[in-house]
């Protein structure tokens, strides 16, 4: 087969590929409409859940196009839920960070971005320099584009930190936390009853998931390179162990739920669990060829995933 045949397939060819793999398509025109809007490659990102095995590329008998599409919609709804709550945490962290640093080092960028205010660890000298440069670059880039930064530069000639954090990405904020002096890191971590390392890890993982959600990438089976440390929640939920490692809640979306349990208010966390539960129930009503627990396990959810909301 020539490469040209692999590069582009029209809608009829896409439908035929799915039919050849054993997918049931009850309404071909409707399926074509969805494939046109949603992108075949994106939809096929959910097909692994419905395959007979990793080696076989045929669908489990009885699998329908509607089930495949229901999984795509579920993943999208989950992205929207997680994105919303990650933004809440992002805003909280930015607010806390800017308050602590402004109170201690002053509110003009020449004061709070003074390299002397950051870690004196020789191993991190270069990192401090690089991150502060990235932050200053954001002031230059956003200075005239962002209404709040423009207002302060035009009227006062400086950008206070509580305004600056608005234009910094969550990824940059998590790096910024990593170069603070230990005593400043500790002050922030203690507000969440966490140690410095754990909070640093949580921020990195949340920033990664934020990007997955913001860019409409497949969420359900995304895994991060870093894993969160074992918590009392892993223990209290009796999450299965594989080779002395917890099988769920380490670098998957359930890990994000465990992080949120510790970073959100109790009422906010209950809302999150209710929202996820609602989408899980809808999915359960639309998918029958694969057991719901199999899908949730692929997301990193243990069978008793909801019980976390009853834990202290």
Secondary structure by P-SEA (a helix, b strand, c coil): ccccccccccaaaaaaaaaaaccccccaaaaaaaaaacccccccccccccccccccccccccccaaaaaaaaaaaaaaaaaaaaaaaaaaaaaaaaaaaaaaaccccccccccccccccccccaaaaaaaaaaaaaaaaaaaccccaaaaaaaaccccccaaaaaaaccaaaaaaaaaaccaaaaaaaaaaacccaaaaaaaaaaaaaaaaaaaaccccccccccccccccaaaaaacccccccccccccccaaaaaaaaaacccaaaaaaaaaaaaaaaaaaaaccccccaaaaaaaaccccccccccccc
